[in-house]
Amino acid sequence: MTARGIAAVTAATLVLAACGGGGEDPEDTGDAAAPGETEETQSTGEAGERDLTLEVGTVLPQTGALAFLGPPEEAGVLLAEKHINDADMGITVNVTLGDSGDPDNRAYATTVPQLLNAGAHVIVGAASSGVSKLFIDEVVAAERLMISPANTSPDFTDWDDNNLYWRTAPSDLLQGEVLGNLIAQDGVVNLGVIYLNDAYGTGLEAQLKETFEAANGSIVASESYNAGDTTFDAQISSVMAQNPDAIALITFEEAKTIIPALDAAGFDTSKLYFVDGNIADYSEDFDPGLLEGSKGTQPGPDLEDDFESQLNEVWTAEGNEELANWNYAAESYDAVILAALAALSANSVEGPDIAAKMQEVSGGTGGGETATDFAEAAQIIVDGGVVDYDGPSGPITFDEKGDPTEATIGIFEYDGNNQLVRLN
């Protein structure tokens, strides 16, 4: 079974159906559980101080088509490292930042072996589903935990990963539903689609199509392109020939080439729809007003100002410029926090041991005590309890397949400066 969200664009938070996550009623087990505990959480905690060192390596996009996502994701990881180490709760995290690149430049092919050989216990990444597919088996074979803050391909739900792959971003089954309903509710009848022919693009295009057509819309043209393509005249001509009311772009940075080409072809660029792979601040790229009125979706909640300030502080302290966006920053932060909590709960930094506790510390097995910051959550574990961590990216609540069962999909609209305004 695949987790599936409630298709409602008027609400930002989507609660999914867990796939075998929760536990049975204690009354049905024959064992008496303490109040607030299920059979799964009863007596699983190991009280006492810890002395652990967790090596975390990132495989996130410093280069390639998703390079604009790298800074907020890496900032999230660095902020988690700071909060964990400042808490001094018996676990020290050491982060090594590495480049994933993309399938074209293959930076991951160098980064991943280096991190594994250096003893990384946890790999955070990649951002691109297509890139993660190219090294996930290598990480699993090395018995290290892999957790992505941004992989959205539905394919990972049933991947043969020995329980070692997890993600804090929701499947595109969710984003596709929200986007499809948003477009339909905006009154679009005939929709054109231009999408990247990879795991991310094909999965999101399929869910968008299913949802939009279920809402009585018609996909009049859907044209793909391959990673590395630099011209899109054929796709644009094919879509434009069907006279669509709007066009959805399921792309990465290729949007910077496609958008002006659509404008030159006479398409009304206020009728474009974007996704997480390309929804960005285009104020420095295009003339004012070019995208005004266009909309898009991006997984993730509306972040607190204090959290954004802390992200900027830790990022600029490394000599970087201030962050231009917050895409997947919270999901990256929570990925590291959850891995550290799981290590604390297991009292081990070995991949399989951490993996065995990931669902529990997220609240996925039920009965845990809710905590919203690392120090508070760690104290519960050290005291012998079971924690249910809810972070800045949301409740998360992993199912047994490593997918979050609760998530937020934000809806955005471009203003006259080609900058994003969150609508919910």
Number of C-alpha atoms within 10 A of each C-alpha: 10 16 21 20 24 14 20 14 21 13 14 19 20 21 19 19 17 21 17 12 20 21 15 13 12 17 11 9 11 9 11 13 18 13 9 11 20 23 23 16 21 19 14 16 19 16 15 12 15 15 12 17 16 21 19 25 27 27 27 33 27 20 17 20 22 21 18 22 26 24 26 26 28 27 27 31 31 24 25 26 20 16 16 23 17 12 16 12 21 18 23 19 20 16 22 16 18 23 24 30 26 27 19 11 13 16 21 24 17 12 19 23 16 14 22 19 9 12 14 24 25 29 30 28 30 29 28 28 21 19 27 25 17 15 15 24 16 14 23 19 11 14 21 24 29 29 28 27 30 28 27 30 24 22 16 22 21 11 14 12 20 14 20 25 24 29 27 32 29 30 29 25 24 27 27 25 23 31 31 26 22 23 26 21 13 8 11 18 19 20 25 24 24 24 21 23 18 20 20 25 24 16 20 27 24 13 21 27 21 17 22 26 18 13 15 12 20 17 19 19 20 17 17 19 19 10 16 14 9 11 13 17 12 12 18 22 13 16 19 20 11 14 15 20 17 23 31 23 25 26 27 24 16 22 18 14 12 20 19 16 16 19 14 11 13 10 20 16 20 18 18 24 26 24 23 22 25 24 26 23 16 18 18 10 10 15 12 15 16 21 27 19 18 21 26 25 24 23 26 26 20 16 13 9 9 9 15 18 13 14 28 22 16 20 22 14 11 10 8 12 11 16 18 13 17 20 26 29 29 30 29 32 27 29 28 27 26 28 29 31 26 26 27 28 29 21 23 19 24 17 23 18 19 27 26 16 21 29 27 30 33 29 25 27 27 24 23 22 17 18 19 15 17 24 17 15 24 29 20 21 26 20 13 16 20 29 28 25 28 21 20 19 25 20 22 29 29 26 27 21 25 25 26 27 26 24 26 24 23 24 25 22 21 24 18 14 17 23 19 24 12 14 11 14
